[in-house]
Amino acid sequence: MSESPDSVQGCASVAEWGCFHARAAANLRRRYAATPELTPRMVAETVAAALPTSLSDGLLRRLAQLGWLSADATIRFDVLDGPSCPREFRGNRRELVRLAVFGLPGQGVPYREKHRQDVYQQLCSEIMSAAVDEASLESIATRVMNHPDVLSDSVLAAMLRAFIAERDVALRAAVTPAEKEALKAQRSKLRQAFETPAWREFPTREEMLLSFARLQREFDGYLAQFEEGRARQVLDRMRELRHRYPVHVPAADLQRCEEQYDQLLKRAGQYRRQIPELAARGAAAAREGDEQTASWVTRRLQAIHTLLPNLLPAPELEKLRAQIAQSSKAREDQELQREFIERQREVALKIKNLAGIIHRFHELAGKLAPAHEAYRRAELNYRQAVAEIRGMDTEWLSGLVLHLETLMEDLDDPTGQVQNQLDQFITNVRTALNRLCLEIRARQAKRPASGTPPAPPASQEPPPPQV
């Protein structure tokens, strides 16, 4: 069912529609002050609140029927001005409907244009306050034209060049050559040292904006270096400036700095938690023998300290590097100790096998005839064992001791336990070899009459090793 043209207009007069429009605009300003961003429905409801109930309900129903209250609705900017404008929105209520559909004027200005105007006003204020003559104008103009926003925005650069040219013309017209000489004499160090600036009870808006901008630049520098303490001090000074001069210092700028400081604390805390985790990863890699990963972690920690020393001070860096180095040293000690023990086990097993061969042959020599197959195999093994024992002389034992002591030197042995173990092992090896040599000599001295082949000649007897 379609709405009649009078459903939105009602019986209100031109003056009443004007009052409705003024009241709706005031409602929108208050709503925008409390909520910076409003949806199309919220804007329409705020405008409709300024109308009587019969008119407001009809307006909202008709806008909903047209689909203009949807957040993704696409509405032509001149839809209310041409012949396509709905009949019930024409006439006296056109401007109020425009307010309900499009909001307050100026809401559609792009962010780039707003930012350009803000930067332009700020830089013009700096030029007006600092440029008192041609030299100071040239200095401030160079600094202004090198501003990052100016370098990236050709329109802003053209606007500032025009303003600087106007300021230059004004300064040239205001100061004569005679006045220049007088000003030069007054700026001499002798006179300037005794002069005091004129006292003012309250600073100007330009001075406050310059002071606040200087604090903002200092604050941004500390944020980039993760200097939480110094950034907090500058932020306190900005708060004090805002507290003392709330008219001159924008609240939005201070709020933005507060949010940046909160983000800094969160990021710094997150990074400080991640640094020990990174060092633990490097230590684990060092323990597992992954030297490539451990080296990468060490270089990463050094880079963090170089770029952001406040996040990773030198004492903490040395502590983490020592942790990784200690893990690497522990792994090397484990490998050396494993090699040390394996070498001892290898020598002990070899002597044990040789002793078993000697004992086995002596047992069979008293039981079997020399022509027996088992006797011949035992005799062959016996002669090979005697040859090996002959090689385990003093020189061999000295070489074994040197090899084990070389391994032991790279091990941490503050209690001397490893040294005692090495001494006991060498004693056991020497005792076992001496016992085998004595057993071979005793068997050779018996010279059994039959059933046992002659022992190796005396010249083949292994001498007992000495260390």
C-alpha positions as CSV (number, residue, x, y, z in Angstrom):
1,M,0.0,0.0,0.0
2,S,1.6,3.3,-1.1
3,E,1.9,6.3,1.2
4,S,-0.1,9.4,0.2
5,P,1.8,12.6,-0.4
6,D,0.5,14.1,2.7
7,S,1.6,11.2,4.9
8,V,5.0,12.8,5.3
9,Q,4.1,16.4,4.8
10,G,1.1,16.4,7.0
11,C,-0.6,19.8,7.5
12,A,2.5,21.6,8.8
13,S,3.2,25.1,7.4
14,V,6.4,26.5,6.0
15,A,7.4,28.1,9.3
16,E,6.8,24.8,11.1
17,W,8.9,22.8,8.6
18,G,11.7,25.4,9.2
19,C,11.5,24.8,12.9
20,F,11.5,21.0,12.4
21,H,14.6,21.3,10.2
22,A,16.5,23.5,12.8
23,R,15.5,21.1,15.6
24,A,16.6,18.0,13.6
25,A,19.9,19.6,12.7
26,A,20.6,20.4,16.4
27,N,19.7,16.8,17.3
28,L,22.2,15.5,14.7
29,R,25.0,17.7,16.0
30,R,24.5,16.4,19.5
31,R,24.3,12.9,18.2
32,Y,27.5,13.3,16.2
33,A,29.3,14.8,19.2
34,A,28.5,11.7,21.2
35,T,28.8,9.1,18.4
36,P,31.2,10.1,15.6
37,E,29.8,7.4,13.2
38,L,26.1,6.9,12.5
39,T,24.3,4.5,10.3
40,P,21.7,5.7,7.8
41,R,18.9,4.4,10.0
42,M,20.3,6.2,13.1
43,V,20.5,9.4,11.1
44,A,16.9,9.1,9.9
45,E,15.7,8.2,13.4
46,T,17.5,11.2,14.9
47,V,15.9,13.6,12.4
48,A,12.5,11.9,12.8
49,A,12.7,12.5,16.6
50,A,12.3,16.3,15.9
51,L,8.9,15.7,14.1
52,P,5.5,14.9,15.6
53,T,4.7,11.2,15.9
54,S,2.4,11.1,12.8
55,L,5.0,12.8,10.6
56,S,8.0,10.9,12.0
57,D,6.3,7.5,11.5
58,G,5.4,8.3,7.9
59,L,8.9,9.5,7.1
60,L,10.6,6.4,8.5
61,R,8.1,4.1,6.7
62,R,8.6,5.7,3.4
63,L,12.4,5.8,3.6
64,A,12.3,2.1,4.6
65,Q,10.1,1.3,1.5
66,L,12.6,3.1,-0.8
67,G,15.4,1.1,0.8
68,W,17.3,4.3,1.8
69,L,17.8,3.1,5.4
70,S,20.0,0.2,4.4
71,A,23.7,0.5,5.3
72,D,24.8,-0.5,1.7
73,A,22.2,1.6,-0.1
74,T,23.5,3.6,-3.1
75,I,21.6,7.0,-3.4
76,R,22.3,9.6,-6.0
77,F,23.3,12.9,-4.5
78,D,20.7,14.8,-6.6
79,V,17.8,12.4,-6.1
80,L,15.8,15.0,-4.1
81,D,16.4,17.8,-6.7
82,G,15.2,16.3,-10.0
83,P,12.0,14.9,-11.3
84,S,12.8,11.5,-9.8
85,C,12.3,12.8,-6.3
86,P,9.3,11.1,-4.6
87,R,6.2,13.3,-4.5
88,E,5.8,13.1,-0.7
89,F,9.4,14.5,-0.4
90,R,8.8,17.6,-2.5
91,G,8.0,21.1,-1.3
92,N,8.6,22.4,2.2
93,R,9.8,19.1,3.6
94,R,12.5,18.6,0.9
95,E,15.4,20.0,3.1
96,L,14.4,18.0,6.2
97,V,14.2,14.8,4.1
98,R,17.7,15.7,2.7
99,L,18.9,16.0,6.3
100,A,17.4,12.5,7.1
101,V,19.0,10.9,4.1
102,F,22.4,12.5,3.8
103,G,23.0,13.9,7.3
104,L,24.7,17.2,8.1
105,P,26.6,19.1,5.3
106,G,30.3,18.3,5.2
107,Q,30.0,14.7,6.3
108,G,31.2,13.4,2.9
109,V,34.5,15.3,2.8
110,P,37.3,12.8,2.0
111,Y,39.8,12.1,4.7
112,R,42.7,13.3,2.4
113,E,41.1,16.7,2.0
114,K,40.5,17.0,5.8
115,H,44.1,15.9,6.5
116,R,45.4,18.4,3.9
117,Q,43.5,21.3,5.5
118,D,44.7,20.3,8.9
119,V,48.3,20.1,7.9
120,Y,48.0,23.4,5.9
121,Q,46.6,25.3,8.9
122,Q,49.3,23.9,11.2
123,L,52.2,24.7,8.8
124,C,50.7,28.2,8.1
125,S,50.7,28.8,11.8
126,E,54.3,27.8,12.1
127,I,55.2,30.2,9.2
128,M,53.3,33.1,10.7
129,S,54.9,32.7,14.1
130,A,58.5,32.0,13.0
131,A,58.8,34.2,9.8
132,V,59.6,37.7,11.1
133,D,61.9,38.6,8.3
134,E,63.2,37.3,4.9
135,A,66.0,35.1,6.5
136,S,63.6,33.5,9.0
137,L,61.0,33.1,6.2
138,E,63.5,31.3,4.0
139,S,64.5,29.0,6.9
140,I,61.0,28.0,7.9
141,A,59.9,27.7,4.2
142,T,62.7,25.1,3.6
143,R,61.6,23.1,6.6
144,V,57.9,23.3,5.7
145,M,58.5,22.2,2.1
146,N,60.4,19.2,3.3
147,H,57.6,18.0,5.5
148,P,56.6,14.4,4.6
149,D,52.9,15.3,3.9
150,V,54.0,18.2,1.7
151,L,56.4,16.0,-0.3
152,S,53.7,13.5,-1.0
153,D,50.9,16.0,-1.8
154,S,51.4,18.3,-4.8
155,V,48.2,20.2,-4.1
156,L,49.3,21.0,-0.5
157,A,52.8,22.0,-1.8
158,A,51.2,24.4,-4.2
159,M,49.0,25.9,-1.5
160,L,52.0,26.4,0.8
161,R,54.1,27.9,-1.9
162,A,51.4,30.5,-2.5
163,F,51.1,31.3,1.2
164,I,54.9,31.6,1.5
165,A,54.9,34.0,-1.5
166,E,52.2,36.1,0.1
167,R,54.1,36.2,3.3
168,D,57.3,37.2,1.5
169,V,55.5,40.1,-0.2
170,A,54.0,41.2,3.1
171,L,57.4,41.2,4.8
172,R,59.1,43.1,1.9
173,A,56.3,45.7,1.9
174,A,56.4,46.2,5.7
175,V,60.1,46.6,6.2
176,T,62.2,49.4,4.6
177,P,66.0,49.3,4.1
178,A,66.5,51.7,7.0
179,E,64.2,49.6,9.2
180,K,66.2,46.5,8.2
181,E,69.4,48.2,9.5
182,A,67.7,49.2,12.7
183,L,66.4,45.7,13.2
184,K,69.9,44.3,12.5
185,A,71.4,46.5,15.1
186,Q,68.8,45.6,17.6
187,R,69.5,41.9,17.0
188,S,73.1,42.3,17.9
189,K,74.3,40.1,20.8
190,L,75.2,43.1,22.9
191,R,71.7,44.5,22.9
192,Q,69.9,41.2,22.8
193,A,71.7,40.0,25.9
194,F,70.1,42.7,28.0
195,E,66.6,42.6,26.5
196,T,63.8,40.5,27.9
197,P,60.7,39.4,25.9
198,A,57.4,41.0,26.5
199,W,55.5,39.2,29.2
200,R,52.1,37.8,28.4
201,E,49.7,36.3,30.9
202,F,48.4,33.6,28.5
203,P,50.2,32.1,25.4
204,T,48.6,32.4,22.0
205,R,46.9,29.5,20.2
206,E,49.8,29.4,17.7
207,E,52.4,29.0,20.5
208,M,50.4,26.2,22.1
209,L,50.0,24.3,18.9
210,L,53.7,24.7,18.2
211,S,54.6,23.4,21.7
212,F,52.2,20.5,21.4
213,A,53.5,19.6,17.9
214,R,57.0,19.6,19.2
215,L,56.0,17.3,22.0
216,Q,54.3,15.0,19.5
217,R,57.4,14.7,17.4
218,E,59.4,13.9,20.5
219,F,56.8,11.4,21.6
220,D,56.8,9.7,18.1
221,G,60.6,9.3,18.3
222,Y,60.4,7.5,21.7
223,L,57.6,5.3,20.4
224,A,59.8,4.2,17.5
225,Q,62.6,3.2,19.9
226,F,60.2,1.5,22.4
227,E,61.3,4.0,25.1
228,E,58.3,3.5,27.4
229,G,59.7,5.6,30.3
230,R,60.6,8.7,28.2
231,A,57.4,8.4,26.1
232,R,55.4,8.4,29.4
233,Q,57.2,11.6,30.5
234,V,56.4,13.4,27.3
235,L,52.8,12.1,27.4
236,D,52.5,13.5,30.9
237,R,53.7,16.9,29.7
238,M,51.1,16.8,26.9
239,R,48.4,16.0,29.4
240,E,49.5,18.9,31.5
241,L,49.4,21.2,28.5
242,R,45.9,20.0,27.6
243,H,44.8,20.4,31.2
244,R,46.1,24.0,31.5
245,Y,44.9,25.1,28.0
246,P,42.0,22.9,27.0
247,V,40.8,25.5,24.4
248,H,44.0,25.6,22.4
249,V,45.1,21.9,22.6
250,P,42.8,19.5,20.6
251,A,41.5,16.6,22.7
252,A,41.5,14.3,19.7
253,D,45.3,14.7,19.3
254,L,45.9,13.8,23.0
255,Q,43.5,10.9,22.8
256,R,45.4,9.5,19.7
257,C,48.7,9.8,21.7
258,E,47.1,7.9,24.6
259,E,46.1,5.1,22.3
260,Q,49.6,5.0,20.7
261,Y,51.1,4.7,24.2
262,D,48.8,1.8,25.1
263,Q,49.7,0.0,21.9
264,L,53.4,0.6,22.7
265,L,53.0,-1.1,26.1
266,K,51.2,-4.1,24.6
267,R,53.8,-4.5,21.8
268,A,56.7,-4.1,24.1
269,G,55.3,-6.6,26.5
270,Q,54.7,-9.1,23.7
271,Y,58.2,-8.7,22.4
272,R,59.8,-9.1,25.8
273,R,57.9,-12.3,26.2
274,Q,59.0,-13.5,22.8
275,I,62.7,-12.8,23.3
276,P,63.2,-15.5,26.1
277,E,61.2,-17.9,23.9
278,L,63.6,-17.2,21.0
279,A,66.6,-17.7,23.2
280,A,65.1,-21.0,24.5
281,R,64.7,-22.1,21.0
282,G,68.3,-21.4,20.3
283,A,69.4,-23.3,23.4
284,A,67.3,-26.3,22.4
285,A,68.8,-26.3,19.0
286,A,72.3,-26.1,20.5
287,R,71.6,-29.1,22.7
288,E,70.3,-31.0,19.7
289,G,73.4,-30.2,17.6
290,D,71.6,-27.8,15.2
291,E,74.4,-25.3,15.1
292,Q,72.8,-23.4,12.1
293,T,69.6,-22.6,14.0
294,A,71.6,-21.7,17.2
295,S,73.8,-19.3,15.2
296,W,70.8,-17.7,13.6
297,V,69.1,-17.1,16.9
298,T,72.3,-15.6,18.3
299,R,72.5,-13.2,15.4
300,R,68.8,-12.4,15.7
301,L,69.3,-11.5,19.4
302,Q,72.2,-9.3,18.5
303,A,70.2,-7.5,15.9
304,I,67.3,-6.8,18.3
305,H,69.8,-5.3,20.8
306,T,71.4,-3.1,18.1
307,L,68.1,-1.7,16.8
308,L,66.1,-1.6,20.0
309,P,68.5,-1.6,23.0
310,N,65.7,-0.7,25.4
311,L,63.9,-4.0,24.6
312,L,67.0,-6.1,25.0
313,P,69.7,-4.4,27.1
314,A,73.3,-5.5,26.9
315,P,73.3,-7.5,30.2
316,E,70.2,-9.4,29.2
317,L,71.7,-10.1,25.8
318,E,74.9,-11.5,27.3
319,K,72.8,-13.7,29.6
320,L,70.8,-15.2,26.7
321,R,74.0,-15.7,24.6
322,A,75.7,-17.4,27.6
323,Q,72.6,-19.7,27.9
324,I,72.9,-20.8,24.2
325,A,76.7,-21.2,24.6
326,Q,76.2,-23.3,27.7
327,S,73.8,-25.6,25.9
328,S,76.3,-26.0,23.1
329,K,79.1,-26.7,25.6
330,A,76.9,-29.3,27.4
331,R,76.2,-31.1,24.1
332,E,79.9,-31.2,23.3
333,D,80.7,-32.5,26.8
334,Q,78.1,-35.2,26.3
335,E,79.6,-36.2,23.0
336,L,83.2,-36.2,24.5
337,Q,82.1,-38.2,27.5
338,R,80.3,-40.7,25.3
339,E,83.4,-41.1,23.2
340,F,85.5,-41.4,26.4
341,I,83.3,-44.2,27.8
342,E,83.0,-45.9,24.4
343,R,86.8,-46.0,24.0
344,Q,87.2,-47.6,27.5
345,R,84.5,-50.1,26.8
346,E,86.1,-51.0,23.4
347,V,89.5,-51.6,25.1
348,A,88.0,-53.6,28.0
349,L,85.9,-55.7,25.6
350,K,89.0,-56.5,23.5
351,I,91.1,-57.6,26.5
352,K,88.2,-59.6,27.7
353,N,87.9,-61.4,24.4
354,L,91.7,-62.1,24.2
355,A,91.6,-63.5,27.8
356,G,88.7,-65.8,26.8
357,I,90.6,-67.1,23.8
358,I,93.7,-67.8,26.0
359,H,91.7,-69.5,28.7
360,R,89.8,-71.6,26.2
361,F,92.9,-72.8,24.4
362,H,94.5,-73.8,27.7
363,E,91.4,-75.8,28.7
364,L,91.3,-77.6,25.4
365,A,95.0,-78.3,25.4
366,G,94.6,-80.6,28.4
367,K,91.5,-82.4,27.0
368,L,92.0,-82.9,23.2
369,A,94.7,-84.3,21.0
370,P,96.6,-81.9,18.7
371,A,95.0,-83.6,15.7
372,H,91.5,-82.7,16.8
373,E,89.6,-80.2,14.7
374,A,88.5,-78.1,17.7
375,Y,92.0,-78.1,19.0
376,R,93.4,-76.7,15.7
377,R,90.8,-73.9,15.6
378,A,91.6,-73.0,19.2
379,E,95.3,-73.1,18.5
380,L,94.8,-70.7,15.5
381,N,92.8,-68.3,17.6
382,Y,95.4,-68.6,20.4
383,R,98.3,-67.6,18.2
384,Q,96.3,-64.6,16.8
385,A,95.5,-63.6,20.4
386,V,99.1,-63.8,21.4
387,A,100.1,-61.6,18.5
388,E,97.5,-59.0,19.5
389,I,98.7,-59.1,23.1
390,R,102.3,-58.7,21.8
391,G,101.1,-55.4,20.2
392,M,99.7,-54.1,23.4
393,D,103.1,-53.1,24.7
394,T,104.2,-50.0,26.6
395,E,104.0,-47.8,23.5
396,W,100.4,-48.9,22.8
397,L,99.3,-48.3,26.4
398,S,101.0,-44.9,26.3
399,G,99.1,-44.0,23.1
400,L,95.8,-45.1,24.7
401,V,96.5,-42.9,27.8
402,L,97.3,-39.9,25.7
403,H,94.1,-40.3,23.6
404,L,91.9,-40.6,26.7
405,E,93.6,-37.7,28.4
406,T,93.1,-35.5,25.3
407,L,89.4,-36.2,25.5
408,M,89.4,-35.6,29.3
409,E,91.0,-32.1,28.9
410,D,87.9,-30.9,27.0
411,L,85.6,-32.1,29.8
412,D,84.6,-30.2,32.8
413,D,86.0,-32.1,35.8
414,P,86.0,-29.8,38.8
415,T,85.8,-32.7,41.3
416,G,88.5,-34.9,39.6
417,Q,86.0,-37.8,39.2
418,V,86.9,-38.3,35.5
419,Q,90.6,-38.3,36.3
420,N,90.1,-40.9,39.0
421,Q,88.1,-43.0,36.6
422,L,90.8,-42.8,33.9
423,D,93.6,-43.7,36.4
424,Q,91.6,-46.7,37.6
425,F,90.9,-47.8,34.0
426,I,94.6,-47.7,33.0
427,T,95.5,-49.6,36.2
428,N,92.9,-52.3,35.3
429,V,94.2,-52.5,31.7
430,R,97.8,-52.9,32.8
431,T,96.9,-55.5,35.4
432,A,94.8,-57.5,32.9
433,L,97.6,-57.5,30.3
434,N,100.2,-58.4,32.9
435,R,98.0,-61.3,34.1
436,L,97.7,-62.6,30.5
437,C,101.4,-62.3,29.9
438,L,102.1,-64.3,33.2
439,E,99.6,-66.9,32.2
440,I,101.1,-67.4,28.8
441,R,104.6,-67.6,30.3
442,A,103.5,-70.1,32.9
443,R,101.9,-72.3,30.3
444,Q,105.0,-72.2,28.2
445,A,107.2,-73.1,31.2
446,K,105.1,-76.3,31.8
447,R,106.0,-77.9,28.4
448,P,103.4,-80.7,28.5
449,A,104.7,-83.9,27.1
450,S,101.9,-84.9,24.9
451,G,98.5,-83.7,23.8
452,T,99.5,-80.1,23.9
453,P,101.4,-78.4,21.1
454,P,104.4,-76.3,22.0
455,A,103.8,-72.8,23.1
456,P,105.0,-69.8,21.0
457,P,108.8,-69.4,21.1
458,A,110.3,-67.3,24.0
459,S,111.1,-64.5,21.5
460,Q,107.3,-64.2,20.8
461,E,106.3,-63.8,24.4
462,P,104.5,-60.4,25.0
463,P,106.4,-58.3,27.4
464,P,104.2,-56.8,30.2
465,P,103.3,-53.2,29.4
466,Q,104.6,-50.4,31.6
467,V,103.3,-46.8,31.9
